[in-house]
Amino acid sequence: LRRAGSRVFDLGFGSGVMAAMMLAVAGEGAQVFGVDLDDKVSVATQNLLSTEVPTPFLPLPAESFSFMGGDAFEFLARWRRERGPQFDVGYTGCSMDPQTEQLRVFLGSVKREGAAVFNLGIPGDQAMFFVAEAGRVCEEVMRVNFMMCESPLTPPILEKPVPLEPDQ
């Protein structure tokens, strides 16, 4: 994240707080690309451009972030087809369903040398994970209870769900 020009993906950016914090510690020229529900775009954009909040790192330059409304998995699949894995860091503000292809699509957008922090599980049984070094590092950070990611592009699969234990 601290490398100059880092590209970050924020799935479910909400108010923009995580995007702002990532940009505050990121290297020069870093960019955050976020996808969430349409109604979140103007709120997050206004928050990151605000001069009214007494925060040392706000406002942020408008060219350092891009928030889009829509289906994150649609954006990720299209970007991967067009450009391959392109993000140095991936972060989710919602929990991905282990009985779908959501995790595979999300991690497929992160470069092999990149890192990701994501939430995975079902309501009542979710955890936040950190993955890096092409999957050689996989650690459970904490148990969480987030809103579920939803997408018609990632319907439930019939295979065994992704396990919630890092060693699996």
Rosetta blueprint (number, residue, H / E / L):
1 L L
2 R L
3 R L
4 A L
5 G L
6 S L
7 R E
8 V E
9 F E
10 D E
11 L E
12 G L
13 F L
14 G L
15 S L
16 G L
17 V H
18 M H
19 A H
20 A H
21 M H
22 M H
23 L H
24 A H
25 V H
26 A L
27 G L
28 E L
29 G L
30 A L
31 Q E
32 V E
33 F E
34 G E
35 V E
36 D E
37 L L
38 D H
39 D H
40 K H
41 V H
42 S H
43 V H
44 A H
45 T H
46 Q H
47 N H
48 L H
49 L H
50 S L
51 T L
52 E L
53 V L
54 P L
55 T L
56 P L
57 F L
58 L L
59 P L
60 L L
61 P L
62 A H
63 E H
64 S H
65 F E
66 S E
67 F E
68 M E
69 G E
70 G L
71 D L
72 A H
73 F H
74 E H
75 F H
76 L H
77 A H
78 R H
79 W H
80 R H
81 R H
82 E H
83 R H
84 G L
85 P L
86 Q L
87 F E
88 D E
89 V E
90 G E
91 Y E
92 T E
93 G E
94 C E
95 S E
96 M E
97 D L
98 P L
99 Q L
100 T L
101 E L
102 Q H
103 L H
104 R H
105 V H
106 F H
107 L H
108 G L
109 S L
110 V E
111 K E
112 R E
113 E E
114 G E
115 A E
116 A E
117 V E
118 F E
119 N E
120 L E
121 G E
122 I E
123 P L
124 G L
125 D E
126 Q E
127 A E
128 M E
129 F E
130 F E
131 V E
132 A E
133 E H
134 A H
135 G H
136 R L
137 V E
138 C E
139 E E
140 E E
141 V E
142 M E
143 R E
144 V E
145 N L
146 F L
147 M L
148 M E
149 C L
150 E L
151 S L
152 P L
153 L L
154 T L
155 P L
156 P L
157 I L
158 L L
159 E L
160 K L
161 P L
162 V L
163 P L
164 L L
165 E L
166 P L
167 D L
168 Q L
